[in-house]
Amino acid sequence: MGVLYLVSLLLGITCMLLLDHRFRLFFWRDAQAAAIVTAVGVLFLLAWDVAGIGLGIFLRGEGTIATGLLLAPELPIEEPVFLLFLVLCTMVLYTGARRLLDRIPAARSEKQRERENV
């Protein structure tokens, strides 16, 4: 039971990567840029966490679903994995929404052309 959260995060990452692969949104669109964005995002958020821990703002809660393994005081091993999931999820949602929104003006311009031709 102590690895349930970690396994859930890894499953979520796998699902995000499968969705990314299917629609070629992030890593499968430009792997080098995606790797840089992911690394910078995770490192920024991890630095934010470390600063929050140092200031006493962020504290590790006890949970039966977590492994209990710590990378540093108050920094569980699940945290960088969660941050990776967060960055991947954000970028897949952003690139997917961007792709959908890019299609809207084309549809509107076709309707406007039809109205002008009538």
N, C-alpha and C positions, 0 to 999 in steps of 0.2 A: 504494500500500500504506500510505502514511502517514496516510490518513484512515479506515482500517478501523475503528478503535476508536470514533471520533466517529460514523461512519455506523451502527455497531452500536448505539450508545447512542440515536441518533435513531430507529432502527427499533424498539428496545425501548420508547421513549416512545410511539411511534405505536401499538404493540400494546396498551400499557396504556390509552391513551385509547380505542381501539376496544373493548376489554373494558369499560371504564367506560361508554361509550356504550350498549353492548348491554344491560347490566344496570342502568344508571342508578345507579351506586354513589357517585360522588364529584363530579366536575364537572357531570355531567348531572343530578345530584340537587339540588345547591345550588351554582351556579357562584361566587357571591360568597364564600361561606364557604370553598369549595375553593381559590379564588385566594388568600385570606388565609392559610389553613393552609399552602399550598404555598410562598408567599413567605416566611413566617416560618420554615418548616422549612429551606428552602434557605439563607436568610440566616444562621440559627443554625449550620447545619453548615459553611457557608463561613467564618464567624467562627472556628469551632472549628479548621478547617483552617489559617487564617491564624495563629492562636495556636500551633498545633503547628509550623508552618513557622518562626515567629519563635523558638520554643524549640529548634529544631533536631531535633525529633522526626520530622516528616514531610519526606521528601526525594523528589524526582521521580526516578523510574527511567527509564532510557533504553529505548525500545522502538521497533521498526520499524513497529508498527501505529499509533502515535500521530503527530499532526501535528507536534509539536515547538514549536508556538506557545505562548507563555507570556503569561498575564495579569499576572503578577508573578513575581519570582524563586521558583522551585520550585512554581509554581501553573500547571499546564497548562490550556489552554482547555477540555479535556475534563472537568475537575473539576466546574465548575458544572453541566454537562450531566449528568454522572453523579449529582450530588446531586439534580437535578430528577427523574431517573429513580428514584432511591432513594425520594424522598418520594412520588412518584406510585405506585410499586409498593407501598409500605407502606400508603398510604391505600386503595388499591383492594383489597388483601388484607384490611385491617382491616374496611372497610365490607362486603365480601363475607362474611367470616367472621361478622361481627355479624348480618348478615341471616340467615344459616343458623342461627346459634345462637338467634336470636329465635324461630325456628319450632319448636324442640325442646320447650319447655314446653307449647305448645299440643298437640302430639302426645302427650306424656305425660299431660296432664290428660284427654284423650279416653280413653286406655287406662285410667286410674284410674276414670273415670266408668263405663266398661263393666264393670270388676271390681266396682264398688259396686252396679251394677244387677243383677248375676247372683245 
